[in-house]
Amino acid sequence: MTNILQSEIWAQFQESNGHKVFRGSGEGWSYLATLEGGKTGRYLYSPYGPVAESAEAFEAAIADMKRVAAENKCWFLRVEPTNPGIWGELSGEAFLRARGFKPSPRQVQPGHTQIIDLEKSEEEILKDMKSTNRNLHRNIHKKGVTFTVSQNPADLDILLKFLDETAGRTGFNRQGDSYLKKVASVLMPADAASLYIAKVEDESIGAAFIYDSDDTRTYAHAAASFEHRKLSAGIPLVTNLILDAKAKGLKYVDLFGIAPNDDPNHEWAGFTKFKKSFGGRSVAYPGTWDLPVDSRLYTAYTGIYAAKSKLPVLKRKLTEVRAKAVPAVKNIASNLRSKVG
């Protein structure tokens, strides 16, 4: 199973976005990595990489990444391996710890996801979904809803509008417009990204942005009109992009990110319930791990990161204290004035 984040077209996008990109490959391994960070810690990051067939291949990839990291004065490597063939009978976490890796203070790509196998028949794929999803897929046209697919980067504005509406209503943190527009400008003309659009007559009511690698379609960004929410057009929008991926000859759809262990309190609990309604299997990866190139500098980095991550909490607590203290002080002052008077 290949991932768009380890593809050549993604490397081209990263370069167009101002990143320095490094590529490496050997027998049974490859990686794409970007140079990240600044004065508070430079590092080499390989999203969902390196790609390796075995423990030996993984170690060869890491050796090459360490060489590149040292040449570019990086403090550490950041990796996210996904192939269980690397760690075999061990857990991915135990395998990485045994080689000096440390859990990253910041998990980057999702460590849990939902994968749909497209090598099943179309009927089997639909049967694996909840009955509500199947019924909407088969009958949504009766409500006047139609679906189109675009590879015109200008059409991304449709999705951006719905993302703004959703973020404003729910407060979720989304990718910025400039980033997504840059992705669209590079990937869409190369047939590596498409925008699925749901419409009622000529009005767009929902959109989903997907990425295609050699064998996998990734469901990356989606949002729909709150005004038309009763139509539930977001469900057949996803069933269409799944079945179109099969028709294109792809092997998998990655619904990209679910909550671990169906945690009802997780911030992705709602997304998880929605994504699992399309069937498939839940997959867990080891997550994001760091390998220090310089232990002293890496310790400094984690300390700086921890301090920065506490700042928003401290600011919020200070605001809460001020909100309580100011009325109390005013009340004391008012009482003193009344006594003096």
Helices and strands as residue ranges (DSSP letters): G 4-6, H 8-16, E 21-26, E 29-38, E 41-46, E 51-52, H 55-71, E 76-79, H 92-98, E 102-103, E 112-117, H 122-127, H 131-139, G 140-143, E 145-150, G 153-155, H 156-170, H 177-187, G 188-190, E 193-200, E 203-212, E 216-224, G 229-231, H 234-247, E 252-254, G 260-262, H 269-276, E 281-284, E 289-292, H 295-340
